[in-house]
Protein backbone atom coordinates (compact mmCIF):
# COMPACT_ATOMS: atom_id res chain seq x y z
CA UNK A 1 0.00 0.00 0.00
CA UNK A 2 2.85 2.37 0.83
CA UNK A 3 4.35 1.78 -2.59
CA UNK A 4 1.08 2.56 -4.35
CA UNK A 5 0.55 5.69 -2.24
CA UNK A 6 4.03 6.94 -3.10
CA UNK A 7 3.46 6.15 -6.79
CA UNK A 8 0.20 8.12 -6.79
CA UNK A 9 1.80 11.05 -4.95
CA UNK A 10 4.57 11.21 -7.52
CA UNK A 11 2.02 11.13 -10.30
CA UNK A 12 -0.01 13.92 -8.71
CA UNK A 13 3.23 15.88 -8.40
CA UNK A 14 3.69 15.83 -12.16
CA UNK A 15 5.67 12.66 -12.84
CA UNK A 16 3.49 10.86 -15.40
CA UNK A 17 5.31 7.53 -15.08
CA UNK A 18 7.26 7.22 -11.84
CA UNK A 19 10.03 4.62 -11.84
CA UNK A 20 10.92 2.21 -9.06
CA UNK A 21 13.86 4.48 -8.17
CA UNK A 22 11.50 7.48 -7.89
CA UNK A 23 9.15 5.63 -5.55
CA UNK A 24 12.04 4.28 -3.48
CA UNK A 25 13.57 7.76 -3.15
CA UNK A 26 10.25 9.24 -1.99
CA UNK A 27 9.76 6.52 0.60
CA UNK A 28 13.31 7.00 1.89
CA UNK A 29 12.64 10.73 2.40
CA UNK A 30 10.01 9.85 5.02
CA UNK A 31 12.06 7.05 6.56
CA UNK A 32 10.32 4.05 5.00
CA UNK A 33 12.30 1.20 3.50
CA UNK A 34 10.91 0.04 0.17
CA UNK A 35 10.43 -3.66 -0.51
CA UNK A 36 12.14 -4.22 -3.87
CA UNK A 37 10.01 -7.23 -4.86
CA UNK A 38 6.70 -5.49 -4.15
CA UNK A 39 7.88 -2.29 -5.79
CA UNK A 40 9.00 -4.10 -8.95
CA UNK A 41 5.66 -5.92 -9.13
CA UNK A 42 3.74 -2.64 -8.75
CA UNK A 43 5.76 -0.91 -11.45
CA UNK A 44 5.35 -3.84 -13.85
CA UNK A 45 1.58 -4.02 -13.21
CA UNK A 46 1.08 -0.29 -13.81
CA UNK A 47 3.42 0.00 -16.79
CA UNK A 48 1.59 1.39 -19.82
CA UNK A 49 -1.70 1.85 -17.96
CA UNK A 50 -3.54 5.05 -17.07
CA UNK A 51 -3.95 5.14 -13.30
CA UNK A 52 -7.04 7.37 -13.53
CA UNK A 53 -8.79 4.76 -15.68
CA UNK A 54 -7.79 2.02 -13.22
CA UNK A 55 -9.20 4.01 -10.31
CA UNK A 56 -12.47 4.65 -12.17
CA UNK A 57 -12.75 0.96 -13.06
CA UNK A 58 -12.06 -0.06 -9.46
CA UNK A 59 -14.60 2.42 -8.13
CA UNK A 60 -17.32 1.01 -10.36
CA UNK A 61 -16.48 -2.50 -9.14
CA UNK A 62 -16.57 -1.38 -5.51
CA UNK A 63 -20.00 0.19 -5.98
CA UNK A 64 -21.47 -3.26 -6.60
CA UNK A 65 -19.92 -4.82 -3.48
CA UNK A 66 -22.36 -5.08 -0.59
CA UNK A 67 -21.06 -3.56 2.60
CA UNK A 68 -22.25 -3.99 6.14
CA UNK A 69 -22.33 -1.52 8.95
CA UNK A 70 -24.36 1.64 9.11
CA UNK A 71 -25.59 1.74 5.52
CA UNK A 72 -28.79 -0.27 6.12
CA UNK A 73 -29.50 1.58 9.35
CA UNK A 74 -28.99 4.94 7.68
CA UNK A 75 -31.27 3.94 4.82
CA UNK A 76 -33.94 2.75 7.24
CA UNK A 77 -33.67 5.95 9.27
CA UNK A 78 -33.93 8.06 6.16
CA UNK A 79 -36.95 6.10 4.97
CA UNK A 80 -38.66 6.46 8.36
CA UNK A 81 -38.02 10.19 8.42
CA UNK A 82 -39.35 10.58 4.90
CA UNK A 83 -42.45 8.48 5.56
CA UNK A 84 -43.53 9.60 9.00
CA UNK A 85 -41.87 12.87 9.76
CA UNK A 86 -41.37 12.58 13.53
CA UNK A 87 -39.99 9.13 14.17
CA UNK A 88 -39.50 8.01 17.74
CA UNK A 89 -35.83 8.46 18.67
CA UNK A 90 -33.85 5.45 19.75
CA UNK A 91 -33.83 4.83 23.46
CA UNK A 92 -30.93 6.53 25.08
CA UNK A 93 -28.93 4.66 27.64
CA UNK A 94 -28.79 6.55 30.86
CA UNK A 95 -25.66 6.35 32.83
CA UNK A 96 -26.33 5.12 36.30
CA UNK A 97 -24.76 7.08 39.07
CA UNK A 98 -21.82 5.16 40.42
CA UNK A 99 -22.04 4.44 44.10
CA UNK A 100 -18.92 5.08 46.07
CA UNK A 101 -17.51 1.97 47.63
CA UNK A 102 -15.31 1.50 50.64
CA UNK A 103 -13.11 -0.99 48.80
CA UNK A 104 -10.12 1.31 49.14
CA UNK A 105 -10.63 1.54 52.93
CA UNK A 106 -10.27 5.30 52.84
CA UNK A 107 -6.80 5.29 51.38
CA UNK A 108 -6.03 7.02 48.14
CA UNK A 109 -3.19 6.31 45.76
CA UNK A 110 -1.40 9.55 46.63
CA UNK A 111 -2.35 9.94 50.32
C-alpha atoms as a printed R data frame, in Angstrom:
    type eleno elety resid chain resno       x      y       z
1   ATOM     1    CA   UNK     A     1   0.000  0.000   0.000
2   ATOM     2    CA   UNK     A     2   2.850  2.369   0.834
3   ATOM     3    CA   UNK     A     3   4.351  1.780  -2.590
4   ATOM     4    CA   UNK     A     4   1.081  2.562  -4.346
5   ATOM     5    CA   UNK     A     5   0.552  5.691  -2.239
6   ATOM     6    CA   UNK     A     6   4.035  6.942  -3.100
7   ATOM     7    CA   UNK     A     7   3.460  6.155  -6.790
8   ATOM     8    CA   UNK     A     8   0.197  8.120  -6.794
9   ATOM     9    CA   UNK     A     9   1.795 11.050  -4.949
10  ATOM    10    CA   UNK     A    10   4.565 11.206  -7.515
11  ATOM    11    CA   UNK     A    11   2.019 11.129 -10.304
12  ATOM    12    CA   UNK     A    12  -0.009 13.922  -8.712
13  ATOM    13    CA   UNK     A    13   3.234 15.880  -8.400
14  ATOM    14    CA   UNK     A    14   3.694 15.835 -12.156
15  ATOM    15    CA   UNK     A    15   5.675 12.656 -12.837
16  ATOM    16    CA   UNK     A    16   3.486 10.861 -15.400
17  ATOM    17    CA   UNK     A    17   5.305  7.527 -15.084
18  ATOM    18    CA   UNK     A    18   7.262  7.223 -11.842
19  ATOM    19    CA   UNK     A    19  10.032  4.619 -11.845
20  ATOM    20    CA   UNK     A    20  10.922  2.214  -9.061
21  ATOM    21    CA   UNK     A    21  13.857  4.480  -8.171
22  ATOM    22    CA   UNK     A    22  11.502  7.480  -7.892
23  ATOM    23    CA   UNK     A    23   9.147  5.626  -5.549
24  ATOM    24    CA   UNK     A    24  12.044  4.277  -3.478
25  ATOM    25    CA   UNK     A    25  13.566  7.764  -3.149
26  ATOM    26    CA   UNK     A    26  10.251  9.235  -1.993
27  ATOM    27    CA   UNK     A    27   9.759  6.516   0.595
28  ATOM    28    CA   UNK     A    28  13.310  6.996   1.895
29  ATOM    29    CA   UNK     A    29  12.638 10.727   2.397
30  ATOM    30    CA   UNK     A    30  10.014  9.847   5.021
31  ATOM    31    CA   UNK     A    31  12.063  7.048   6.558
32  ATOM    32    CA   UNK     A    32  10.321  4.045   4.999
33  ATOM    33    CA   UNK     A    33  12.301  1.205   3.500
34  ATOM    34    CA   UNK     A    34  10.914  0.043   0.167
35  ATOM    35    CA   UNK     A    35  10.428 -3.664  -0.509
36  ATOM    36    CA   UNK     A    36  12.139 -4.223  -3.867
37  ATOM    37    CA   UNK     A    37  10.015 -7.231  -4.861
38  ATOM    38    CA   UNK     A    38   6.696 -5.492  -4.153
39  ATOM    39    CA   UNK     A    39   7.880 -2.295  -5.791
40  ATOM    40    CA   UNK     A    40   9.000 -4.095  -8.948
41  ATOM    41    CA   UNK     A    41   5.662 -5.918  -9.126
42  ATOM    42    CA   UNK     A    42   3.740 -2.643  -8.747
43  ATOM    43    CA   UNK     A    43   5.757 -0.905 -11.454
44  ATOM    44    CA   UNK     A    44   5.347 -3.845 -13.854
45  ATOM    45    CA   UNK     A    45   1.577 -4.018 -13.211
46  ATOM    46    CA   UNK     A    46   1.082 -0.287 -13.811
47  ATOM    47    CA   UNK     A    47   3.419 -0.003 -16.792
48  ATOM    48    CA   UNK     A    48   1.590  1.391 -19.816
49  ATOM    49    CA   UNK     A    49  -1.702  1.855 -17.959
50  ATOM    50    CA   UNK     A    50  -3.537  5.045 -17.075
51  ATOM    51    CA   UNK     A    51  -3.953  5.145 -13.299
52  ATOM    52    CA   UNK     A    52  -7.041  7.375 -13.526
53  ATOM    53    CA   UNK     A    53  -8.794  4.755 -15.678
54  ATOM    54    CA   UNK     A    54  -7.789  2.017 -13.216
55  ATOM    55    CA   UNK     A    55  -9.201  4.015 -10.311
56  ATOM    56    CA   UNK     A    56 -12.466  4.648 -12.166
57  ATOM    57    CA   UNK     A    57 -12.751  0.960 -13.061
58  ATOM    58    CA   UNK     A    58 -12.064 -0.061  -9.462
59  ATOM    59    CA   UNK     A    59 -14.604  2.419  -8.132
60  ATOM    60    CA   UNK     A    60 -17.321  1.008 -10.356
61  ATOM    61    CA   UNK     A    61 -16.482 -2.503  -9.139
62  ATOM    62    CA   UNK     A    62 -16.568 -1.377  -5.509
63  ATOM    63    CA   UNK     A    63 -19.995  0.190  -5.978
64  ATOM    64    CA   UNK     A    64 -21.467 -3.257  -6.599
65  ATOM    65    CA   UNK     A    65 -19.919 -4.821  -3.481
66  ATOM    66    CA   UNK     A    66 -22.360 -5.079  -0.591
67  ATOM    67    CA   UNK     A    67 -21.059 -3.559   2.599
68  ATOM    68    CA   UNK     A    68 -22.253 -3.993   6.144
69  ATOM    69    CA   UNK     A    69 -22.329 -1.518   8.948
70  ATOM    70    CA   UNK     A    70 -24.359  1.641   9.112
71  ATOM    71    CA   UNK     A    71 -25.588  1.744   5.523
72  ATOM    72    CA   UNK     A    72 -28.795 -0.267   6.123
73  ATOM    73    CA   UNK     A    73 -29.497  1.584   9.351
74  ATOM    74    CA   UNK     A    74 -28.989  4.938   7.677
75  ATOM    75    CA   UNK     A    75 -31.267  3.941   4.817
76  ATOM    76    CA   UNK     A    76 -33.943  2.755   7.239
77  ATOM    77    CA   UNK     A    77 -33.671  5.946   9.271
78  ATOM    78    CA   UNK     A    78 -33.931  8.062   6.160
79  ATOM    79    CA   UNK     A    79 -36.950  6.104   4.972
80  ATOM    80    CA   UNK     A    80 -38.663  6.460   8.355
81  ATOM    81    CA   UNK     A    81 -38.025 10.186   8.423
82  ATOM    82    CA   UNK     A    82 -39.353 10.576   4.897
83  ATOM    83    CA   UNK     A    83 -42.451  8.484   5.556
84  ATOM    84    CA   UNK     A    84 -43.527  9.595   8.997
85  ATOM    85    CA   UNK     A    85 -41.871 12.871   9.758
86  ATOM    86    CA   UNK     A    86 -41.367 12.577  13.529
87  ATOM    87    CA   UNK     A    87 -39.991  9.128  14.170
88  ATOM    88    CA   UNK     A    88 -39.500  8.015  17.739
89  ATOM    89    CA   UNK     A    89 -35.832  8.461  18.675
90  ATOM    90    CA   UNK     A    90 -33.845  5.453  19.751
91  ATOM    91    CA   UNK     A    91 -33.834  4.829  23.464
92  ATOM    92    CA   UNK     A    92 -30.927  6.528  25.083
93  ATOM    93    CA   UNK     A    93 -28.930  4.659  27.640
94  ATOM    94    CA   UNK     A    94 -28.786  6.548  30.855
95  ATOM    95    CA   UNK     A    95 -25.659  6.350  32.834
96  ATOM    96    CA   UNK     A    96 -26.330  5.122  36.300
97  ATOM    97    CA   UNK     A    97 -24.756  7.077  39.074
98  ATOM    98    CA   UNK     A    98 -21.817  5.163  40.425
99  ATOM    99    CA   UNK     A    99 -22.039  4.435  44.101
100 ATOM   100    CA   UNK     A   100 -18.915  5.085  46.075
101 ATOM   101    CA   UNK     A   101 -17.505  1.967  47.630
102 ATOM   102    CA   UNK     A   102 -15.310  1.496  50.645
103 ATOM   103    CA   UNK     A   103 -13.110 -0.987  48.797
104 ATOM   104    CA   UNK     A   104 -10.120  1.313  49.141
105 ATOM   105    CA   UNK     A   105 -10.629  1.543  52.934
106 ATOM   106    CA   UNK     A   106 -10.275  5.302  52.841
107 ATOM   107    CA   UNK     A   107  -6.797  5.288  51.376
108 ATOM   108    CA   UNK     A   108  -6.028  7.020  48.139
109 ATOM   109    CA   UNK     A   109  -3.190  6.312  45.765
110 ATOM   110    CA   UNK     A   110  -1.402  9.552  46.625
111 ATOM   111    CA   UNK     A   111  -2.353  9.944  50.323
